[in-house]
Amino acid sequence: MDALAAQQPGYLGHISTQNDFGQNVTISYWQSLQHIADWKTHPEHVLAQSKGKSVWYSDYKLEVCRVETAHTFKLPTP
């Protein structure tokens, strides 16, 4: 799904991580709520969502959030 999402209009990127208990978190970034809605209803994504509910996950949580501000820090390279 990562490669397919990256081809969609409005896709800005994503990050994923997994903890020691096997719990996964993926954050995807989109230009607008409409782009999120379009991705949610993409036929291949709908199929993956269905498989997620029937095969891959016993539970999951989805949150849609707006990033109001973001800051980054990087040590300068010598």
N, C-alpha and C positions, 0 to 999 in steps of 0.2 A: 504494500500500500504506500510505502514511503515514496517510491519512484513515481507511482501514479499521482499521488497528491502533489508532488513537485511539478507536474505538468499542468496542473489546474490553474486557471486564471485566479489571481489574487493571493496565491500561495507565497509566503515570505520565508518559510523555513520551519524547522522543528528541532527539538532536542529530546533525547530519551535517556532514561537511567533505570537501573534495577537495584533493589536493596538485597541484603543477605538472605532475606526470606522469600525471594523470588517475586516480590511485588514490583510491577513496572509502572513508570510514570512517563508519559509522552506529552509534551507541550508543542502544539503546532501554532504557527503565527499566520494570520490572514489579514488582508487589507480591510475587509469589512464583514459585517454580519451577513450580508447577502452572499459573499464568497463562502462563508462557513456553511450557510444553508445549501448552497449549490453542491458543495463537497459532500454534505450529509446525504443528499439524494442522488449522488452519482451511482449509476447501476452497479458497477463493480464494488464500490464501497458499501452499498446496501447489502450485497451478497456477503461480503466479509463481516458486516455487522451481524447478519443472521447466523453465520457460522460461529462468530464469537459467542453469541448467546447460547447456541446449541452444543458447541464442541469445546471451545478454548477456555472460556471463563465461567467460574461459578458465581462471580459478581464483578461489577465494575462501577466506577463513578465517572461521570462526565461533567465538566464545568466549563462554561464559556465566560471568559473574563476579558476585561479591557485593560491594556497596559497604558496607564496614564503618563508614566515617566519611567525611564530606565537609565541606569548608570553602569559603566564598566570601568575596570581598572586593569592595567597591565604594566608589569615592571618593565622599565626600559631595558633594551638589550645593550650590552657593553660594546 
